[in-house]
Amino acid sequence: MAKTPPRKVVSDGKALKALAHPLRQRMLAELGSLGEANSTTIAKALDENTGTTSYHLRVLAEAGIIEEVKERATGRERWYRTVPTDRRAPAYDSLSPEDKAAYDAWARLRIPGELRLVQRMVEEYNKHGRWLNLSRSQAYYTLEDLEALFEDYIALLHKYGRSPEDAPSDARPMHLRFFHLPVEEAAE
């Protein structure tokens, strides 16, 4: 079984700022679907001009979120692919005020898509057979327990996840999410 390569933690301000742009989010999704693409391919798919997509691809590359596929470059044409990146949120308290603002902007961009994903899960639960599954739990955990659980979850993603190039023919791209938050305290 192929493993996904080790992933870099996105925790610096440059990466957060690069991610906190709506068009770049759309471009990353498209690039993730295509595997490799150039500014023309992305521009056609998103109905944008190539100058705009070229600029934003460079910003994403400079932030280390995507990389150039050097072996496909011809003349001025540059091809890019995503870099397997761990998109866990950085420790918020460790960020500068400027980086907190970039993180907040990135998080706000993610909310509508995450809500659509949860809505799809509820609406399509019976549609996908064993390809859709969920679990809910409520128990008592220490902070150390939660940190260990989270690290184990990330290790499982690396163990079972595959890149598009390494995926067998019966593999499908899947959305996986994991989060934890305290139970709301009852109002007194």
ZISUL-V68237 format. One record per backbone hydrogen bond with DSSP energy under -0.5 kcal/mol. NH is the residue of the N-H (numbers start at 1). CO is the residue of the C=O. Records with the same first field share a line. If there is no record, write none. Layout:
BEGIN
NH = CO, CO
END
This chain:
BEGIN
4 = 158
8 = 84
10 = 86
11 = 9
16 = 12
17 = 13
18 = 14
19 = 15
20 = 16
21 = 19
25 = 21
26 = 22
27 = 23
28 = 24
29 = 25
30 = 26
31 = 27
32 = 28
33 = 29
34 = 30
35 = 31
36 = 34
37 = 80
39 = 78
42 = 38
43 = 39
44 = 40
45 = 41
46 = 42
47 = 43, 44
48 = 43
53 = 49
54 = 50
55 = 51
56 = 52
57 = 53
58 = 54
59 = 55
60 = 56
61 = 57
62 = 58
63 = 59
64 = 61
65 = 60
66 = 60
67 = 81
69 = 79
70 = 68
72 = 69
73 = 69, 70
74 = 77
77 = 74
80 = 37
81 = 67
82 = 35
83 = 65
84 = 82
86 = 8
87 = 85
92 = 90
94 = 91
95 = 92
100 = 96
101 = 97
102 = 98
103 = 99
104 = 100
105 = 101
106 = 102
107 = 103
108 = 104
109 = 105
110 = 106
111 = 107
112 = 108
113 = 109
114 = 110
115 = 111
116 = 112
117 = 113
118 = 114
119 = 115
120 = 116
121 = 117
122 = 118
123 = 119
124 = 120
125 = 122
127 = 124
128 = 124
131 = 128
132 = 129
146 = 142
147 = 143
148 = 144
149 = 145
150 = 146
151 = 147
152 = 148
153 = 149
154 = 150
155 = 151
156 = 152
157 = 153
158 = 154
159 = 155
160 = 156
161 = 157
166 = 163
167 = 163
171 = 168
176 = 174
END
